[in-house]
Amino acid sequence: MFATRVTIIKWLKMTEIKDCHRNVCPCADKLRRLLVTRPKTKYDEINVNRQIKAQEIKYSKCSN
């Protein structure tokens, strides 16, 4: 399997996510897992992107 631009960008985004004030942040963990999820079909890609956007909103509320 070869790394594509998209996978490299998503991996870098995943490494930049920090936990909030708690020891283990569930919203940050879920966002990291969604970012490295590899969709199987075009429909899955759309669904994963939608979930990432929703989780980013939850993460921003949690970290602030």
C-alpha positions in Angstrom: 0.0 0.0 0.0 1.4 3.4 -1.0 0.7 6.6 1.0 -1.2 9.2 -1.0 -1.3 12.9 -0.4 -4.7 12.6 1.3 -3.5 10.0 3.8 -0.4 12.0 4.6 -2.4 15.1 5.2 -4.9 13.2 7.4 -2.1 11.6 9.4 -0.5 15.0 10.0 -3.9 16.4 11.1 -4.3 13.4 13.5 -0.9 14.0 15.1 -1.7 17.7 15.7 -4.8 17.0 17.8 -4.1 17.4 21.5 -6.1 16.1 24.5 -8.1 18.6 26.5 -7.6 19.2 30.2 -8.7 15.6 31.1 -6.1 12.9 31.1 -7.8 11.0 28.2 -10.1 13.1 26.0 -12.8 10.9 24.3 -13.7 13.6 21.8 -10.0 14.0 20.7 -9.6 10.2 20.5 -12.7 9.8 18.3 -11.6 12.6 16.0 -8.1 11.0 15.7 -9.7 7.7 14.8 -12.0 9.3 12.2 -9.1 11.1 10.6 -7.2 7.9 10.0 -10.3 5.9 8.8 -9.9 4.8 5.3 -13.2 4.8 3.4 -13.9 1.9 1.1 -16.4 3.6 -1.3 -17.2 7.1 -2.4 -20.3 7.0 -0.2 -18.2 6.0 2.9 -15.9 8.9 2.1 -18.7 11.3 2.2 -20.1 9.8 5.4 -16.6 9.9 7.1 -16.1 13.5 6.1 -19.4 14.4 7.5 -18.6 12.6 10.8 -15.2 14.4 10.9 -16.8 17.8 10.6 -19.3 17.0 13.3 -16.6 15.6 15.6 -14.4 18.7 15.0 -17.3 20.9 16.3 -17.5 18.7 19.4 -13.8 18.7 19.9 -13.6 22.5 19.6 -16.3 22.9 22.3 -14.5 20.3 24.5 -11.1 21.8 24.3 -12.2 25.4 25.0 
